[in-house]
Amino acid sequence: MGRLVPAVTRALDILELFLDGDGTLSAPDIVRKLQLPRTTVHELVTTLAARSYIVQVPGQPGRYRLGVRPYQLGSRYAEQLDLAAEGQQVARSVAETCDETVHVAILEGTDVIYIAKVDSTHAVRMVSAAGRRLPAHCTSVGKMLLASLPEQELTARIPDDAELVAMTPNSITEPSALRETLAQIRQRGLAVENRESNPDVSCVAAPVRDRTGQVVAALSISVPMIRWSEERRAELEQLAAKGAVELSERLGHRTVV
């Protein structure tokens, strides 16, 4: 790997400053935040403005905001995104860390469709496949996605008199009970499935967001009951959340710390 170019690094540091605050900065602001010489900042700001990466704020002499060029680059990046491909890469990384089966799924109607999957290397593991469809209310990814819907849309998909199929004795079959569970998921930001789609498997899931902040998928980790415990659940919840954040960032979502 070659060396980093200081001037390019400083220019990028300046651009990234615009992600915070109200999105406007003056040259003195940049000098103070980055601890750079005033002459250097002046040259970099002049160059970035000349290339339309930043522009002066109308009516505020000496203050700048992002220009059209970062938007054009971001739009091109968004055009090239492939949720399934990005999800497969992140799922592989998560699976390598925990050695359990990892899925990424999307919501279609009242079902989830798995669009990415990486298997555990254990002899005892969950048997599934990308492209498989399951009732959303029976899975951790599905409950995570249902919990992210606006109330009106959730009711349209699962009305109060809906008949919810049971895949195991642990499956939720009453819409009222499902709504209580979804409310808890919204509060925690994580979903758990306790042998609801498979009597021998439990799962945890976290939401995946796009650049607008909308939940577009969920990432889950599935574990056979012989390796499941409350301590293991807590570990996997953290790992699922971390993986979901990474995938969200790949989709352009900016995580606010």
Order of alpha helices (4+ residues) and beta strands (2+ residues): alpha-beta-alpha-alpha-beta-beta-alpha-alpha-beta-beta-beta-alpha-alpha-alpha-beta-beta-beta-alpha
